[in-house]
Amino acid sequence: MQNINLAHVGSANVFTLGPQGTSSEAAARHLIGHMQQYSLCDEGSVWLSESYEGARDQLLAASDGLLLVANA
C-alpha cells in the first residue's frame, strides 16, 4: 500500500452537484469534516451547482478546491 501525504490547506472549497439537501452536499460536508478531523483544513465551504460541468467550471474559476463527483 502506498501512503499519500496531504498538506494542510487552511480553507477547503468543495464543488459538487446541488441542490441543497442532496447526498452530494452531505458527502462534501462529510469530506470537509474528515479533513478537519485530520488537521488538513481549518474550515471548509461547499459550493453547489446545477451540473457537474458547472461545478467543474466553478472550480476552474476559483483555481483552488476539490471537485466531488458522486458514483453509484
Protein Blocks (a to p, Z undefined) as FASTA:
>chain_A
ZZdddddehiacddddddehiaklmmmmmmmmmmmmnopafbdcddddfbfklmmmmmmm
nopacdddddZZ
